[in-house]
């Protein structure tokens, strides 16, 4: 019964030594033809896409382009295998075990299909766009560089590429810190109790406005306001949202602002508090 359900596969046929030199040459020729034709098609498609699909940063456009490229390459590989007599026996052997191969392929393809359909869901819902800086629920942060049928590619700090399966991205909470082609980051400044709050707010606002790395926010062409948000254990807390161009490194911009705020506070006599411990020694006598 087992043999009827799953026909015996003649593995020896895969290593048939009767393949002639002519068949090998034929296979190489078909492969070269496929490479040339595929390259030409991809070049033609690239020029067409460049003219018709002007918005290269559109998530749907990039996802579709990657699917089409993958389909073209896969079609070329299948054509070579079907056309060459050197691979005919391999095809026959593989089709003899259709049930087994189908079951194995189905199990192996589950993660791939999951990522593929998650990619479609991402492109339809568009929680972000190409070029946006996003932060995932698990703490991973980066600029969206590309989306493929299987992965979202982020560009992290120091130009490190972070490749995440689409299914993972689709299941996490996403914070998009980009607005109208800008990056935004929230910055916090602590000042000591007794500080002139209006003076401290003015200093922070001036530093941010005059920084070479910052730009006005996405509303009303203005910089973000500085707010006195809370009383901490040993400080008064100021917060603001700072905007940068997409091409600006967040770390570089924040470093510049922090340095200049620190220098300005020191010049104006505004204390930045820090935690310290008083040790009291009791006299035993």
Buried (B, 14 or more C-beta within 10 A) or exposed (E): EEEEEBEEBEEEEEEEEEBEEEBEEBBEEBBEBBEEEBEEBBEEBEEEBEEEBEEEBBBBBBBBBBBBBEEBBEEBEEBBBEBBEBBEBBEEBBEBBEEEEEEEEEEEEEEEEBBBBBBBBBBEEEBBBBBBBBBBEEEBBBBBBBBBBBBBBBBEEEEEEBEBBBBBBBEBEBEBBBBEBBBBBEBEBBBBEEBEEEEBBBBBBBBBEEBEBBBEBBEEEEBBEBEBEEEEEEBBBBBBBBBBEEEBEBEEBBEBBEEBBBEBBEEEEBBBBEEEEEEEEEEEE
